[in-house]
Amino acid sequence: MSDDLRFDQLLREDASGLPPAMADVNPWCEAMWLVLWGMGLTTITFHFLYLDLLLPALGGILMVLGFRTLRQENKALRWCWRLSIVIAAVRSASFVLEALPVDVKYVPAYAVMVMTFALYIGLWWVCPAPPVRKSPPRLPPVRWWFSMWRWARWPF
């Protein structure tokens, strides 16, 4: 079999496959995975092997990439994306300032903390509330006691 015929056969086999169902394609899944891993990595601080610097930097990049995918959805996610960029920039500037003989105290850390809190509020604003289930109607106390009295007298 020549290479052209083999190539044509491979094309026919691949073209016969169906694309994934629309329900399986969900941009939120991958993006929220990146955002949640980024949030987790920014909160972890291990003080060995420079992980206290690397993990928050990697987490900030993951949050920027995750919110970048979701920025077209609505205004709150666009603000979260912008805030994650600013947080990553301030965090990287604070890493540079820590290496220099400049005394800025904890100003970058407080700024990152406030902006991260604002980012969490924006993310909370986007997430839908769980559906409220109606509880079954409760018996009034008199009916409840009466039903208990009847149940207690049942065998007699």
C-alpha positions as CSV (number, residue, x, y, z in Angstrom):
1,M,0.0,0.0,0.0
2,S,1.5,3.3,-1.0
3,D,1.9,6.2,1.4
4,D,-0.9,8.2,-0.4
5,L,-3.4,5.5,0.1
6,R,-2.5,4.9,3.7
7,F,-2.8,8.7,4.3
8,D,-6.2,8.7,2.6
9,Q,-7.4,5.8,4.8
10,L,-6.2,7.6,7.9
11,L,-8.0,10.7,6.9
12,R,-11.2,8.8,6.4
13,E,-10.9,7.1,9.8
14,D,-10.3,10.3,11.6
15,A,-13.0,12.2,9.8
16,S,-15.6,9.6,10.7
17,G,-15.3,10.5,14.4
18,L,-17.9,12.8,15.8
19,P,-17.0,16.0,17.5
20,P,-17.7,16.1,21.3
21,A,-21.2,16.8,22.4
22,M,-22.0,20.4,23.2
23,A,-22.7,19.5,26.8
24,D,-19.2,18.1,27.2
25,V,-17.6,21.4,26.0
26,N,-17.5,23.7,29.0
27,P,-15.0,26.6,29.2
28,W,-15.8,27.1,32.9
29,C,-14.3,23.7,34.0
30,E,-10.7,24.3,32.9
31,A,-10.7,28.0,33.8
32,M,-12.1,27.4,37.3
33,W,-9.6,24.6,37.8
34,L,-6.9,27.1,37.1
35,V,-8.4,29.7,39.3
36,L,-8.9,27.4,42.2
37,W,-5.4,25.9,41.9
38,G,-4.0,29.5,41.7
39,M,-5.9,30.5,44.9
40,G,-4.6,27.4,46.7
41,L,-1.0,28.0,45.6
42,T,-1.0,31.7,46.6
43,T,-2.0,30.7,50.2
44,I,0.7,28.0,50.7
45,T,4.0,29.1,52.1
46,F,6.8,26.6,52.5
47,H,10.0,28.2,53.7
48,F,12.4,25.9,52.0
49,L,13.8,25.6,48.4
50,Y,12.3,29.1,47.7
51,L,8.8,27.7,47.6
52,D,7.6,30.7,49.6
53,L,8.4,32.7,46.4
54,L,7.7,30.2,43.7
55,L,4.3,28.9,44.7
56,P,2.6,32.3,45.1
57,A,4.1,33.4,41.8
58,L,2.8,30.3,40.0
59,G,-0.6,30.7,41.7
60,G,-0.8,34.3,40.5
61,I,-0.1,33.2,36.9
62,L,-2.6,30.4,37.1
63,M,-5.3,32.9,38.4
64,V,-4.5,35.3,35.5
65,L,-4.8,32.5,33.0
66,G,-8.0,31.2,34.5
67,F,-9.7,34.6,34.7
68,R,-8.4,35.4,31.2
69,T,-10.6,32.7,29.8
70,L,-13.7,33.8,31.8
71,R,-13.3,37.6,31.3
72,Q,-15.8,37.6,28.4
73,E,-18.6,36.1,30.6
74,N,-19.6,39.2,32.6
75,K,-18.3,42.4,34.2
76,A,-17.4,40.9,37.6
77,L,-15.1,38.3,36.0
78,R,-13.5,41.0,33.9
79,W,-12.7,42.9,37.2
80,C,-11.4,39.7,38.7
81,W,-9.1,39.2,35.7
82,R,-7.8,42.8,36.0
83,L,-7.4,42.4,39.8
84,S,-5.4,39.2,39.3
85,I,-3.1,41.0,36.9
86,V,-2.5,43.8,39.4
87,I,-2.0,41.3,42.2
88,A,0.6,39.4,40.1
89,A,2.4,42.7,39.3
90,V,2.4,43.9,42.9
91,R,3.6,40.5,44.1
92,S,6.4,40.4,41.6
93,A,7.4,44.0,42.5
94,S,7.4,43.0,46.2
95,F,9.8,40.1,45.4
96,V,12.1,42.6,43.7
97,L,11.9,45.0,46.6
98,E,12.7,42.2,49.0
99,A,16.0,41.7,47.2
100,L,17.0,45.4,47.3
101,P,18.2,47.3,50.3
102,V,14.9,49.3,50.4
103,D,12.8,49.4,53.5
104,V,9.1,49.3,52.5
105,K,8.0,47.3,55.5
106,Y,4.8,45.3,54.8
107,V,3.1,47.7,52.4
108,P,3.1,45.3,49.3
109,A,1.9,42.4,51.5
110,Y,-1.0,44.5,52.8
111,A,-1.8,45.7,49.3
112,V,-1.9,42.1,48.0
113,M,-4.0,41.0,50.9
114,V,-6.6,43.7,50.3
115,M,-6.7,43.1,46.6
116,T,-7.0,39.3,47.1
117,F,-9.9,39.9,49.4
118,A,-11.5,42.1,46.7
119,L,-10.9,39.3,44.2
120,Y,-12.6,36.7,46.4
121,I,-15.6,39.0,46.8
122,G,-15.8,39.4,43.0
123,L,-15.6,35.7,42.6
124,W,-18.3,35.2,45.2
125,W,-20.4,37.7,43.4
126,V,-20.3,35.6,40.2
127,C,-21.0,32.2,41.8
128,P,-24.7,31.5,41.7
129,A,-26.6,30.8,44.9
130,P,-27.7,27.2,45.5
131,P,-31.4,26.6,44.8
132,V,-33.6,26.9,47.8
133,R,-35.5,23.8,48.6
134,K,-38.9,24.2,50.2
135,S,-39.2,22.2,53.3
136,P,-42.3,20.2,53.9
137,P,-44.9,22.0,56.0
138,R,-44.5,21.5,59.7
139,L,-47.3,20.4,61.8
140,P,-48.6,22.8,64.3
141,P,-47.6,21.8,67.9
142,V,-51.2,20.8,68.8
143,R,-51.5,18.5,65.8
144,W,-48.1,17.0,66.5
145,W,-48.9,16.2,70.2
146,F,-52.2,14.8,69.1
147,S,-50.6,12.5,66.5
148,M,-48.0,11.4,69.1
149,W,-50.8,10.6,71.6
150,R,-52.6,8.6,69.0
151,W,-49.4,6.7,68.1
152,A,-48.7,6.0,71.7
153,R,-52.2,4.5,72.2
154,W,-52.1,2.5,68.9
155,P,-51.7,-1.0,70.3
156,F,-54.5,-0.5,72.8
